[in-house]
Amino acid sequence: MGVDMVEIDVRETKDGRLVLMHDETIDRTTNGSGLVHEWTLDSLKTLNLKDGLGVVTTHKIPTLEEALKLAKDKILINLDKSYSIFDKCYKIAKSTGTVKQVVVKGNKSLNDVQHEFGKYLDKIFYMPVIKIPVAKNDNIIEEYLTNFKPVAIEFVFKHDTVSIIKKFKKIRNKGIGIWVNSLWPNLNGGHDDEKAALNTAVYDWYINNGVDIIQTDRPKILIEYLRKRGLHR
């Protein structure tokens, strides 16, 4: 499809293996029940995934290793829910040769990230998530801009009148990308994927405001829109 990055959620099993699972439990997405960390990998592999309507499919739960091998040299991988278990994630990324493709995001101050995650900051892409408006976040933003300069910063805001939007282009001029999540209206001031599914002009707002990374659940629609405008290849 030409997508540049995919987000996958990582959980740890009872026997210390890493699998792809959004929830802490397996109830919603598989024909099993219980917490992921109560199951061994072999046991999880006996289960089947459900589709969005809750119908059991033939698909199995992938391991992180399987996913990274599939993604190798093809696409960036945002490892969500991985921060606390990243030591293990990193070992798998290293063994699969995918370290340069790994992206981790977090809603933490630079000081916390350097203390907790510092040994990985020069190895993978770390991108802060800033929720607006929160008073202390002005200082957090300035710390990142001055002392770290990440590849990109994700901004989350319920209303598109927040003042930070006017600073997007200035931040981009510093060589830092602007990431906005288009999934739900409370993440982007109402410029969301479901509106865009009816009228792709909704995505004009992102382009006009200097957003250059759009996280979407409608990749086909978004990529077609961007290519028509000569903004993706």
Secondary structure, DSSP 8 states (H G I E B T S, - for coil): ---SEEEEEEEE-TTS-EEE-SSSBSTTTBS--SBGGGS-HHHHTTS-BB-TTS-B-S----BHHHHHHHHTTT-EEEEET-GGGHHHHHHHHHHTT-GGGEEEEE---HHHHHHHHGGGTTTSEEEEEEEES-TTHHHHHHHHHHHT--SEEEEEES-TT-GGGGGHHHHHHTT-EEEEE-SSGGGBTT--HHHHHH-GGGGHHHHHTT--EEE-S-HHHHHHHHHHTT---
